[in-house]
């Protein structure tokens, strides 16, 4: 089952879009780590970074993943998992 995501753009709800499209918007910079996102089953809207930046595995066959802290798209081998969140070297504690 494909999960539909919604996000906030210009103070208005946008979507629904699938996880692949959401990942593409994040890589293009349309969605940042602070953009609020929501899908059915979630209690509240949350920043994109709090959903783990949607790992490469969860958004389909992609060549980049996103730092959960700064939102920068990077090759997965340039990210590490710290405390359950995938972050880049600049953002690691």
N, C-alpha and C positions, 0 to 999 in steps of 0.2 A: 504494500500500500504506500503510495506517495503521500508524504506529509505536506500540507499546505501551510505556508508561513505568511505572516503579515508583518509589515514594518511601518515605521513612521517616517514620512517624508514631507517637509514643509508644513509641519504641525498637523498633518492629516494621515489617516490610515491608508496604506497602499497594499495591494495584494488582492487575492492570494497568489502566491508563486511557489514553485517547488524548491527543494533544497539546492538543486543545481543552479537555478536562476538566482537564488539568494546568494550563493557563493560567488557567482559571476558579478553580482552587484557589489559585493564586498571587495573583490579583486579590482574592480574598476574604481573604487573609492566612493561609489554612491552610498553604500552602507559602511559606516565606520564602527569602531569598537563600542562607541556610545549610542549608536542608533538603537532605538527600542524595537524589539521583535516579539512576536507572540505566535503560538500555534495552539490548536485545540488540545485541551488537557492541561495547559499551563494555567496557574492561578492568576498570574499577573504578567504584564509586559515587562521585559527585562532588557538590559543592554546586550547587544550582540556578543560582546566579550564574555558575558556570563554563561552563554551556552557553548562555551569552549571554542568560540570562533568557528564552530561547525567544522570539525576535522576533515581533512581531505577525503577520508574514507566515507564520511557521512554525506558528502556533497557530490559524490560521483567520481569519475576518473579525471582528476585534475592534476596539474603539475605544480601547484602552489597550495600552501595552507596559510592560515592567517594567525598572527600573534594575537592571543587573547587579551593582551594588555594594550598594545599600541595600535593594533589592527592592520599592521603592515603585512602584505602578502609576501611570502618567502617560500623557497623550496623546502619541503618537509625536513630535509637533512640539516637545515639551518635553524631548526626549532627544537626545543627541549620541553619535556613535561615536568612541571614543578607544582606540587600540591594539586594535581589533577587538572592543571591548566597548561596549555601549550603556549610557550612564550619564546621570543627571540633572545639572542644573547644580550642585547642592549637592555631588555626589560627584566632579565632574570634577577632574582634577589641576591 
